[in-house]
Amino acid sequence: MNRQSRTSLLILVASSAFVLIAIVAAAVYISQNADGSKGDAATPAAQVPTKGTGYQAETPPTPIATSTMTSSPTDTPVIPPTTPSRTVPAILPSTPNPPTPTSPIAVLPEEPVCRYVKVILENPADLEELHRLSALGLKLLERLDKRVWYGCIESVGGREPTEIEGVALLEPIDPADKLSDTLRTNPPVQEWEVRPNGRRAFTVLFHKGVSAGEVQKLADDHGFELEEYTAETFGVTRVATIVVDPGGLQKLIETGIISFVDITPAPNQPMNNRIGQQLSKVNVVHAAPFNLDGTGVTVGVWDGGRVLSTHVDMSPRINTGPGN
């Protein structure tokens, strides 16, 4: 190999070595930049030549996170904790919830409970005595005799008056005392008293102060039927026709709010003039030895029904008002 050939070969080898060194240097630089992206503060700065002072440390550039950057599974980025702000927000004390306004519960007075009794007084009661006894919790409802009454002892919360001045005796009402004289004789049942299915109608008088609602509740509780009864007029009449099953009479007289029980009256006969005169036996007084003709006798008759003013006994002696 001549001199010229060796020179060319050396130049080629030197060029190749320079290129190789440049490639290695570039690879080292790229590797250092990749390591710097990990945020390691101990990474040495690259030495770059300067004009007058030789080499000077160059601060590596701040890495920029991109979505295209790839890393190995162990290269998990370390995110430094955020520095809290120096300004601490003021935490206001919690305000307690205002109490919910509630209306006070009205305490209603207890309803007095009435126990019906038979009362025997020491002396007959006048109006002032009735008021005095009522204020003490004893209401006299219906007088049976001068000193004997049906009454009501009012108890509030189960408390009853213990001793009452002027009262000789208080006792429960005997159910048999509520029967009329007719019912006490156990008379045969009349056809107008009979109702379907063997039931029977009775006329019932209730104690004073009993409400129409109590009567209706009695009928509902025992399965009674009310006839000729209206709640609007009950407060005045206190009477109702009650239809009961066989044996229901005993239930009626054992009911506290009931004062009296009687048979139902016979229905009114619209015209009985044909038999009225014979039944009245008025001819007897005309027969001897009485020979009475009514001279000097004045009779006043108030009748709510119709009067036959043309009757032979009425026409000369009856006065008919205008419009009647």
Number of C-alpha atoms within 10 A of each C-alpha: 5 6 8 8 9 11 11 11 12 11 11 12 12 12 12 12 12 12 12 12 12 12 12 12 12 12 12 12 13 12 11 16 18 13 12 19 16 14 15 10 8 7 15 13 15 15 12 10 12 10 6 6 7 9 12 12 12 12 11 14 9 10 12 8 9 7 6 6 7 8 10 6 6 6 9 9 11 9 7 7 6 6 6 7 7 6 6 7 7 6 6 6 6 6 6 6 6 6 6 6 6 6 6 6 6 6 6 6 8 9 10 15 15 20 16 25 22 20 26 21 17 13 13 12 18 8 7 9 13 14 14 13 18 16 10 16 19 25 22 22 17 15 14 12 10 11 15 19 20 23 25 23 22 21 17 15 11 8 10 17 12 7 8 13 10 14 15 12 13 17 11 13 19 12 17 14 13 20 21 13 12 11 15 12 9 8 9 7 11 12 9 13 16 15 13 8 8 9 15 23 24 21 18 21 18 21 19 19 12 15 15 17 10 11 19 15 12 16 16 12 8 13 13 19 17 17 13 9 18 13 14 9 11 16 15 9 13 21 20 20 19 22 23 22 17 11 10 18 19 12 11 24 21 15 13 16 21 21 23 19 25 19 21 17 11 10 7 7 6 7 8 9 10 8 9 11 11 10 8 9 10 11 11 11 13 13 11 8 7 9 11 12 10 10 6 6 6 6 6 6 6 5 7 6 7 7 12 12 14 10 11 9 10 12 12 10 9 15 10 10 6 5 4 7
